[in-house]
Amino acid sequence: MRMPPGQNQSWVSELILLGFSSDPTTNRILFIAFLLLYLSSVLGNGLIVTLICLDMHLHTPMYFFLCILSLLDMGSVTTTMPQMLVHLLAQSQTISFAGCWLQMYMFGALGLTESIFFVVMAYDLYVAICYPLCYTVILSWGLCTRLSAGTWACGFFFSLIHTFFTMRLPYCGPNMVNHYLCEGPSVRSLACMDTNLIAMVDLVISVFMVVAPLSLIVASYICIAQAILKIKSMKPRCKAFSICASHLTVVIFFYAPATYIYTRPNSSYSPEQDKQISLFYNVFTALLNPVVYSLRNKDIKRAFLKVMQRSRLAW
């Protein structure tokens, strides 16, 4: 569907998200698989948020940050997955231009916020391991609130810049996006003009919002590793290394695909590859975070058992 703004040119008013397959049988299988992934992500992260809110013993900076991370993950998958699930079963895979604008903005805002927020969590881990006696003094509630608010503000601001420059491009057809969501590079490839300037804007944003945070995280973990090596007892040292390894796994799953998609040149754009890669930092990271950061945590397990006991007594 196109809307003619002038005599010689038409502009698309809706886009078609091609998704993963046009075969109905394959789409039904993918629907079941992605529905299970979505429900697991939302329920896992939702459980963490609920437990942290209900248990007073979890009202500490570390769990405050975990709660925000879970909210970011739930928001990110909810921005993309429900629509993808509908498109897997529906005959029409269309999305309005305004809907695409909104999805791109929210997905980018939550993703960029999470990118910076991993730096905050790395700093939290650095203080906990390197300065355990001063942990609550350094990470006061005022600082925790300012750090969290700052990450959200930066994420939503830079996403607005990215979305504005991408969606203001002229789109005069075709209107088929070879992706399951409205992601910047995929939509930008349909523009009716040269997009190298917009690609440079994206590259600058990526350097500030992905490469720079990743560098800070690496620096934090180097300091953490040096502090761990000074621990003489083997058991605490192994436990600390185990925690760091788990956190680094999540960081790699998130930053590696995001860095590849948003920093590579236009000439190497591959829509089929992009769809698969974006699943890692959109779906799998949201599923992995509860397992790595919280569900293996003894405090979270203890809080869960408390809630279950209260439920039994209530019945």
Secondary structure, DSSP 8 states (H G I E B T S, - for coil): -EE--SSS--EESEEEE--S-S-HHHHHHHHHHHHHHHHHHHHHHHHHHHHHHH-GGG-SHHHHHHHHHHHHHHHHHHHHHHHHHHHHHSS--EEEHHHHHHHHHHHHHHHHHHHHHHHHHHHHHHHHHH-GGGHHHHS-HHHHHHHHHHHHHHHHHHHHHHHHHHHTS---S--EESSSS--HHHHHTT-SS--HHHHHHHHHHHIIIIIHHHHHHHHHHHHHHHHHHT---HHHHHHHHHHHHHHHHHHHHHHHHHHHHHHS-GGG--HHHHHHHHHIIIIIHHHHHIIIIIIT-HHHHHHHHHHHHHHHHH-
